[in-house]
Amino acid sequence: MKPSLAFHCLSLLSVAIVAACGAPSSPQFQQAADAGAAIALPSGRIIRAEIADDPASREKGLMFRKSLPRGRGMLFVFPGETTLDFWMKNTLVPLDIVFLDAKGAVTHIAAGLEPPGPDVPDWAIPRASGYGQYVLEIPAGEAAADGLGVGSRLQFKVAIPRT
């Protein structure tokens, strides 16, 4: 007796559910994390963000990137809510830096930060501080274009790191 089409579909669905729900250390989970996160804005638009969820990736961030297309960004993920400080050292593209609490609500937006020139001393490099568990860096002007403000809620799913 041949397996039915429904059986094949159910089998594939089971594999997909197991892969999606794997433990944070599973290879499937790591592949999903490497691919980034889809972040749904209140406007319905989706931003595709790379994930920075460990000290090394958070430190490097978007340094040395020559461009950041509309609809792309980087989501910094921290173990818990805290005061966070970001600066534009070695950043080559203008950014909006959006601070988010543990539920994905915007707590602060540092809009239109311009990259420093090559001869700018560290003390003069643009900085942004805010409170949250997540920080989303997107091309400058996108936060306003999408109507983001304090209290706006973004939707996404990412693993929370331990460090």
Secondary structure, DSSP 8 states (H G I E B T S, - for coil): ----HHHHHHHHHHHHHHHHT--TTSHHHHHHHHH-EEEE-TTS-EEEEEEE-SHHHHHHTTTT-S---TTEEEEEEEEEEEEEEEE-TT--S-EEEEEE-TTSBEEEEEEEE----TT--GGGS-EEEEEEEEEEEEETTHHHHTT--TT-B-B--------
